[in-house]
Amino acid sequence: MLSRRFFATAVKEVTHVSDVVIVGGGPAGLTMAAAIKSSHILKDLQCTLVESSDMCRSLQDYCDDPPERILNRCVSITPATVEHMKQLAAWKFVRPDRIQNYDYIRTYDGLTNASMDFDSPNLATMIENSNIQSSLYQRILELNSEQPLNQLVLKDNTKVTGITRDSKTNWPIVKLSNGDTIKTRLLIGCDGGRSPVRKFAGIESRGWAYNTWGIVGTLKYKNTGFRSPTGWQRFLPTGPLAQLPLPDSWLSIVWSVPPELAMILMSLSDKSFISILNAASRLSQDELNYLYKIARDEPEKLQDEVNWRLQVFNNKLTADQEEKYPLEVDYIVPKSRGRFPLKLSHADDYVDERIALVGDAAHTTHPLAGQGLNMGQADIQSLVKTLETARERGLDYGTKFALEPYFSTRYPANHVMLGVVDKIHKIYSAKFPPLVWARSLGVNVLNNLPLLKDLIVGQVSHRKMP
Ligand SMILES: Cc1cc2nc3c(=O)[nH]c(=O)nc-3n(C[C@H](O)[C@H](O)[C@H](O)COP(=O)(O)OP(=O)(O)OC[C@H]3O[C@@H](n4cnc5c(N)ncnc54)[C@H](O)[C@@H]3O)c2cc1C
């Protein structure tokens, strides 16, 4: 928690003034910066981006990484997000050897096996967060060289340590860890779920923790046979296990589990973790519960326990049934396992006088539908349009009045998405037999209604349907 003192720090002397200050160099902050500097209506604004991490060096290093070192923070992005990055001329800098398009996703119920398949050309693209950030960073460098008089100022390794307001103009004054202070007409918080900018503005954020951790990792299938790249999601009562395709039989996982199970899974050796992951994509919940106990109490026995159970299970499968499960995983990149707490949160407002919130600073969601970053991209498109309109009309773009259309456009859309994802999470967490039966019946019916499924795909991928 940030103390009140964070915001109350007295500013002796303002060292810089900037039309716009963006806090955060994550996917949202870098996209926001590239979008402002690409807009013929906004590009002359003096714009500064502040990021606490060693961003520029790590994004530069990313470009020279060997192809096999795919990082563990990957996201599934929609065609709308790809299109946005193309419009910003950032997509040309994406490393193509480290992305994977996929047309097909299969979801199946861990208790009943009821399944739903989504099949649509270019359904989504898997990409590392760093690939997104690095491409935007390179685009910003390109824009800076094209527009030497309108360069974006990038301040990485620099933390925002305090925010206050100018007593005369009411403009935000941002205090930085290097001792500088910047007064700004518009402060944009792209500073993630714990957003200091949101706290400074006193904007309430509502929601709840899912009491769940998302375990991520980069792994490799034993062989991919002739299968086309497919996304898999098994809804277990402990939380969904998603296996998403990367190039050359690599895959990225997000396995959502309660904290106690997360501790066990994180403590396993790489080989034992692979065993239990393969078990979790096929075996029954009763068997998994038993295996989780073995993993906790006698981890040295886990691989043998899993192997014979999987052998029994696999021997019963016909070739057709085999296709309904992901292939066996046999390698994990050492140290690629990581875990993240999962939370639903939604800010009551996205704007205040001279403040706008974007991306995770405004909302966070469960990753089961792969929407968080995509929602942030849609926020940016809306905020840029709002700023452009304000400027064209000769308004002061930093006022709450001018910023209001951004909030009124994005809040309802995000609210619906957050609600839908939360409901899916709740429905699939249920173990009560009548509910499990009802959800499986619903899924089976829905799976046979292609038009309705196309509609869902269209909504989730933000595509206009024919
Ligand atoms: C396990 C998992 C899987 C996910 N999968 C998907 C997916 O498949 N598809 C999808 O669309 N989304 C997915 N998401 C969500 C997605 O990762 C986030 O929505 C997205 O990364 C948020 O980007 P952001 O730029 O808003 O925030 P962040 O990435 O959190 O960036 C915030 C930045 O602000 C900086 N910052 C914070 N405070 C300060 C300060 N005081 N001073 C300076 N800098 C500061 C931080 O250093 C950071 O770089 C997933 C999330 C998780 C946890």
The ligand as an SDF file (V2000), in Angstrom:
LIG
                    3D

 53 58  0  0  0  0  0  0  0  0999 V2000
   -0.9210  -15.2950  -16.0430 C   0  0  0  0  0  0  0  0  0  0  0  0
   -1.4700  -14.2120  -16.9290 C   0  0  0  0  0  0  0  0  0  0  0  0
   -1.8300  -14.5060  -18.2420 C   0  0  0  0  0  0  0  0  0  0  0  0
   -2.3620  -13.5100  -19.0740 C   0  0  0  0  0  0  0  0  0  0  0  0
   -2.7410  -13.8290  -20.3450 N   0  0  0  0  0  0  0  0  0  0  0  0
   -3.2880  -12.8650  -21.1320 C   0  0  0  0  0  0  0  0  0  0  0  0
   -3.6950  -13.1630  -22.4630 C   0  0  0  0  0  0  0  0  0  0  0  0
   -3.5710  -14.3010  -22.9380 O   0  0  0  0  0  0  0  0  0  0  0  0
   -4.2310  -12.1620  -23.2200 N   0  0  0  0  0  0  0  0  0  0  0  0
   -4.3850  -10.8860  -22.7390 C   0  0  0  0  0  0  0  0  0  0  0  0
   -4.8980  -10.0160  -23.4670 O   0  0  0  0  0  0  0  0  0  0  0  0
   -4.0080  -10.5830  -21.4790 N   0  0  0  0  0  0  0  0  0  0  0  0
   -3.4590  -11.5330  -20.6690 C   0  0  0  0  0  0  0  0  0  0  0  0
   -3.0510  -11.2180  -19.4090 N   0  0  0  0  0  0  0  0  0  0  0  0
   -3.1840   -9.8250  -18.9420 C   0  0  0  0  0  0  0  0  0  0  0  0
   -2.0250   -8.9520  -19.4500 C   0  0  0  0  0  0  0  0  0  0  0  0
   -0.7930   -9.5580  -19.1310 O   0  0  0  0  0  0  0  0  0  0  0  0
   -2.1380   -7.5720  -18.8070 C   0  0  0  0  0  0  0  0  0  0  0  0
   -3.4420   -7.0810  -19.0000 O   0  0  0  0  0  0  0  0  0  0  0  0
   -1.1470   -6.5810  -19.4210 C   0  0  0  0  0  0  0  0  0  0  0  0
    0.1660   -7.0670  -19.3710 O   0  0  0  0  0  0  0  0  0  0  0  0
   -1.2540   -5.2530  -18.6790 C   0  0  0  0  0  0  0  0  0  0  0  0
   -0.4210   -4.3000  -19.2870 O   0  0  0  0  0  0  0  0  0  0  0  0
   -0.2680   -2.8420  -18.6400 P   0  0  0  0  0  0  0  0  0  0  0  0
    0.7540   -2.1580  -19.4690 O   0  0  0  0  0  0  0  0  0  0  0  0
   -1.5980   -2.2260  -18.4430 O   0  0  0  0  0  0  0  0  0  0  0  0
    0.3020   -3.0930  -17.1580 O   0  0  0  0  0  0  0  0  0  0  0  0
    1.7010   -3.7020  -16.7150 P   0  0  0  0  0  0  0  0  0  0  0  0
    2.1850   -4.7160  -17.6740 O   0  0  0  0  0  0  0  0  0  0  0  0
    1.5210   -4.1210  -15.2870 O   0  0  0  0  0  0  0  0  0  0  0  0
    2.7080   -2.4810  -16.7770 O   0  0  0  0  0  0  0  0  0  0  0  0
    2.7290   -1.4870  -15.8020 C   0  0  0  0  0  0  0  0  0  0  0  0
    4.1020   -0.8200  -15.8390 C   0  0  0  0  0  0  0  0  0  0  0  0
    4.0900    0.3090  -14.9600 O   0  0  0  0  0  0  0  0  0  0  0  0
    5.3310    0.3790  -14.2960 C   0  0  0  0  0  0  0  0  0  0  0  0
    5.1480    1.1110  -13.0430 N   0  0  0  0  0  0  0  0  0  0  0  0
    4.3060    0.8230  -12.0180 C   0  0  0  0  0  0  0  0  0  0  0  0
    4.4450    1.7190  -11.0230 N   0  0  0  0  0  0  0  0  0  0  0  0
    5.3810    2.6180  -11.4360 C   0  0  0  0  0  0  0  0  0  0  0  0
    5.9700    3.7630  -10.8320 C   0  0  0  0  0  0  0  0  0  0  0  0
    5.6270    4.1780   -9.5950 N   0  0  0  0  0  0  0  0  0  0  0  0
    6.9070    4.4380  -11.5240 N   0  0  0  0  0  0  0  0  0  0  0  0
    7.2780    4.0370  -12.7910 C   0  0  0  0  0  0  0  0  0  0  0  0
    6.7690    2.9410  -13.3860 N   0  0  0  0  0  0  0  0  0  0  0  0
    5.8270    2.2370  -12.7230 C   0  0  0  0  0  0  0  0  0  0  0  0
    5.7110   -1.0790  -14.0770 C   0  0  0  0  0  0  0  0  0  0  0  0
    7.0950   -1.2450  -13.8980 O   0  0  0  0  0  0  0  0  0  0  0  0
    5.2180   -1.7350  -15.3660 C   0  0  0  0  0  0  0  0  0  0  0  0
    6.2110   -1.8010  -16.3640 O   0  0  0  0  0  0  0  0  0  0  0  0
   -2.5250  -12.1960  -18.5640 C   0  0  0  0  0  0  0  0  0  0  0  0
   -2.1630  -11.8910  -17.2510 C   0  0  0  0  0  0  0  0  0  0  0  0
   -1.6310  -12.8930  -16.4400 C   0  0  0  0  0  0  0  0  0  0  0  0
   -1.2430  -12.5570  -15.0230 C   0  0  0  0  0  0  0  0  0  0  0  0
  1  2  1  0
  2  3  1  0
  2 52  2  0
  3  4  2  0
  4  5  1  0
  4 50  1  0
  5  6  2  0
  6  7  1  0
  6 13  1  0
  7  8  2  0
  7  9  1  0
  9 10  1  0
 10 11  2  0
 10 12  1  0
 12 13  2  0
 13 14  1  0
 14 15  1  0
 14 50  1  0
 15 16  1  0
 16 17  1  0
 16 18  1  0
 18 19  1  0
 18 20  1  0
 20 21  1  0
 20 22  1  0
 22 23  1  0
 23 24  1  0
 24 25  2  0
 24 26  1  0
 24 27  1  0
 27 28  1  0
 28 29  2  0
 28 30  1  0
 28 31  1  0
 31 32  1  0
 32 33  1  0
 33 34  1  0
 33 48  1  0
 34 35  1  0
 35 36  1  0
 35 46  1  0
 36 37  1  0
 36 45  1  0
 37 38  2  0
 38 39  1  0
 39 40  1  0
 39 45  2  0
 40 41  1  0
 40 42  2  0
 42 43  1  0
 43 44  2  0
 44 45  1  0
 46 47  1  0
 46 48  1  0
 48 49  1  0
 50 51  2  0
 51 52  1  0
 52 53  1  0
M  END
$$$$
